[in-house]
Amino acid sequence: MKPLDLDVFLCRSDNFGVLVHDPEAGLTASIDAPDAAAVQQAASRRGWTISHIFTTHHHTDHVEGNLALKEQYGCEIIGPVNEAVAIPGLDKTMADGDTFLFGDHTVQVIETPGHTAGHICYHFIDDKLLFAADTLFALGCGRLFERPAADMWHSLQKLAALPDETAVYFGHEYTLSNARFALTIDPDNQRLIVRAAEIEALRAENKFTIPTTLALEKETNPFLRAADPAIRRSLLMETKTNEEVFAEIRRRKDNF
């Protein structure tokens, strides 16, 4: 089985577009469809034809290109069962724990409510790839629009349980702001200090910060580290639950 080819590009103001291409099967999936023209341009540049759209959640900046891409390519749109009524052009619904084949590559669906009520992530098991959209960012997580903090904490724990070497592709280039915030929560974390400097340098050169890995996020992302004693001391929350600590970190980021 040949490895998948990936193409990452910016669209809209700060959305990441990602195309996943299986060279053996001749299939190409767009992870969400933030902007049809940007997806079309990326596919044309690579000589690929969009066969699928893997939708993660219903927000406009992730589905706005669905219908135009479907009209052009006749692609199949897959998305979360719990947001089916809100996703344009949806053909097939997926629930937590479902698996399906993309060529010969097994894709596991992980439901991660928090940012939205039915958000799902796509985990390519053998390829060790996770498309986390707006659940898990580099050094961050999505805002809590439709579910409480406890639900998002649980969702993040599901992702954190995947293999450390899993490469994480996320939905937005928020990493510089996330790094600056993370240092206010976990200021003595030497790995975070080094990483934040690396991110400053990358963004100064207008380079992407995608992908990350789960191992790196577990070392440096405060939203995955609510149990860490240093963070709890920093927040004066040593006796609180993980969910309460996570909620406070999210509240502070909302006001950062």
C-alpha positions in Angstrom: 0.0 0.0 0.0 1.5 3.3 -1.1 1.5 6.2 1.3 -1.0 8.9 0.9 -0.1 12.2 -0.7 -1.2 15.4 1.2 -1.6 18.9 0.0 -2.1 21.7 2.6 -3.0 25.3 1.6 -4.6 28.3 3.2 -8.1 29.5 2.3 -10.4 32.2 3.5 -8.5 34.2 6.1 -6.9 31.5 8.2 -8.6 28.1 7.3 -6.4 25.2 6.3 -7.5 23.3 3.3 -6.2 19.7 3.1 -6.4 17.3 0.2 -5.7 13.6 0.8 -4.8 11.6 -2.3 -4.6 7.9 -2.6 -2.3 7.3 -5.7 -3.2 3.7 -6.0 -7.0 4.1 -6.0 -6.9 7.5 -7.7 -9.1 9.0 -4.9 -8.8 12.5 -3.5 -10.6 13.7 -0.4 -11.0 17.3 0.7 -11.0 17.6 4.4 -13.9 20.0 4.8 -14.6 22.5 2.0 -13.9 26.0 3.4 -13.8 27.6 -0.1 -14.6 25.9 -3.3 -12.3 27.9 -5.5 -9.3 27.3 -3.2 -9.9 23.6 -3.2 -10.4 23.5 -7.0 -7.2 25.4 -7.5 -5.2 23.0 -5.2 -6.7 19.9 -6.9 -5.9 21.3 -10.4 -2.4 22.2 -9.4 -1.8 18.6 -8.4 -3.8 17.0 -11.3 -6.2 15.4 -8.8 -10.0 15.0 -9.1 -12.0 15.4 -5.9 -13.8 12.2 -5.1 -14.9 12.9 -1.5 -15.4 15.6 1.0 -14.9 14.5 4.6 -16.9 17.1 6.6 -16.1 17.5 10.3 -18.8 19.9 11.4 -21.5 22.3 10.2 -19.9 25.7 10.5 -20.0 27.8 7.3 -16.2 28.1 7.1 -16.0 24.3 6.8 -18.9 23.6 4.4 -19.4 26.6 2.2 -17.7 24.9 -0.8 -19.7 21.6 -0.5 -22.3 22.2 -3.2 -20.0 23.9 -5.8 -17.5 21.0 -5.4 -20.2 18.4 -5.7 -21.6 20.1 -8.8 -18.1 20.1 -10.4 -16.8 16.7 -9.4 -19.8 14.6 -8.4 -17.9 13.9 -5.2 -19.4 12.0 -2.2 -19.9 14.1 0.9 -19.4 12.3 4.2 -20.2 13.9 7.6 -21.4 13.6 11.2 -24.8 12.0 11.7 -25.6 14.4 14.6 -25.2 17.4 12.3 -26.7 15.9 9.1 -29.5 18.4 8.7 -27.0 21.3 8.7 -24.5 20.0 6.1 -25.1 20.9 2.5 -25.1 18.0 0.0 -24.5 15.3 2.6 -24.5 11.8 1.1 -23.4 9.5 3.9 -23.5 10.0 7.7 -20.9 8.7 10.2 -21.2 8.2 14.0 -18.6 7.7 16.7 -16.6 4.5 16.2 -17.6 3.9 12.6 -14.9 2.9 10.1 -14.8 3.0 6.3 -12.3 2.5 3.6 -10.7 5.2 1.5 -9.1 3.0 -1.1 -7.3 0.5 1.1 -6.8 2.9 3.9 -9.0 2.4 7.0 -10.6 5.6 8.4 -11.9 5.7 11.9 -14.5 8.3 12.9 -14.2 9.8 16.4 -17.0 12.0 17.6 -15.6 15.0 19.6 -18.4 17.2 20.8 -17.4 20.6 22.2 -16.8 23.1 19.5 -20.1 21.9 18.0 -22.5 19.2 19.2 -21.7 16.6 16.6 -18.1 17.4 15.5 -16.2 14.4 14.2 -12.5 13.8 13.5 -11.1 11.4 10.9 -8.3 9.1 12.0 -6.5 7.2 9.2 -5.4 4.3 11.5 -2.5 2.7 9.6 -1.3 6.0 8.2 -1.2 7.6 11.7 -3.0 10.7 10.5 -5.7 12.6 12.4 -7.8 15.3 10.8 -9.0 17.2 13.9 -10.5 20.3 12.4 -11.7 22.6 15.2 -11.4 20.2 18.1 -7.6 20.1 18.6 -5.3 22.8 17.3 -1.6 23.2 17.7 -1.3 24.4 21.3 -5.1 25.0 21.4 -8.6 23.7 21.1 -11.8 25.0 19.6 -14.1 27.5 21.3 -17.1 25.9 23.1 -20.1 27.0 21.1 -22.5 24.1 21.6 -21.3 21.8 24.4 -19.8 22.4 27.9 -16.2 22.2 28.9 -16.5 18.8 30.4 -17.6 17.4 27.0 -14.7 19.0 25.2 -12.3 17.7 27.8 -13.6 14.2 27.3 -13.3 14.6 23.5 -9.7 15.8 23.8 -8.9 12.7 26.0 -10.2 10.5 23.2 -7.7 12.1 20.8 -4.9 12.1 23.2 -5.3 8.3 23.6 -4.2 7.8 20.0 -0.6 6.8 19.3 1.9 9.6 20.2 3.4 9.6 16.7 0.0 10.5 15.1 0.3 13.5 12.8 -2.4 16.0 13.6 -3.9 18.3 10.8 -6.1 21.0 12.2 -8.5 23.6 10.8 -7.0 27.0 11.4 -3.6 28.8 11.6 -4.1 30.0 15.1 -0.8 28.7 16.4 1.1 31.9 17.2 -1.7 33.3 19.3 -2.1 29.9 21.0 1.7 29.7 21.8 1.6 33.2 23.4 -1.4 32.2 25.5 0.1 28.8 26.5 3.1 30.6 28.0 0.8 32.5 30.3 -0.6 29.1 31.6 2.6 27.0 31.6 5.4 29.5 31.8 8.1 27.2 33.1 7.6 24.4 30.5 11.0 24.4 28.8 9.7 22.4 25.8 6.9 24.9 25.4 9.4 27.9 25.6 11.5 26.3 22.8 8.4 25.5 20.7 7.0 29.0 21.0 10.2 30.5 19.7 10.2 28.1 16.8 6.6 29.1 16.0 7.5 32.8 16.2 10.2 32.2 13.6 8.0 30.1 11.3 5.2 32.7 11.2 7.7 35.6 10.7 8.6 33.8 7.5 4.9 33.2 6.7 5.4 29.4 7.0 2.7 27.0 8.2 2.7 25.4 11.6 0.8 22.3 10.4 1.0 19.4 11.1 1.8 18.8 14.8 1.9 15.4 16.6 0.0 14.1 19.6 3.3 13.6 21.5 4.2 17.3 21.0 0.7 18.5 22.0 0.8 16.4 25.2 4.1 18.0 26.1 3.1 21.6 25.4 -0.6 22.2 24.8 -2.2 23.5 28.0 -5.7 22.2 26.9 -4.4 18.6 27.2 -2.5 19.3 30.4 -5.2 20.1 32.9 -3.9 17.3 35.2 -0.3 18.8 35.3 0.7 19.9 38.8 2.6 22.9 37.5 -0.4 24.2 35.6 -2.7 23.6 38.6 -0.3 25.5 40.8 -0.1 28.3 38.3 -3.9 28.6 38.3 -4.3 28.1 42.0 -6.5 25.1 41.2 -4.6 22.3 42.8 -7.7 20.7 44.4 -10.1 21.1 41.4 -11.1 18.5 38.9 -9.5 18.2 35.5 -12.7 19.4 33.9 -12.7 22.5 36.1 -9.1 23.3 35.3 -9.7 22.8 31.6 -12.8 25.1 31.8 -10.7 27.8 33.4 -8.0 27.5 30.8 -10.6 27.8 28.0 -12.2 30.8 29.8 -8.9 32.6 29.9 -8.1 31.9 26.3 -11.5 33.3 25.3 -10.5 36.5 27.0 -6.8 36.5 25.9 
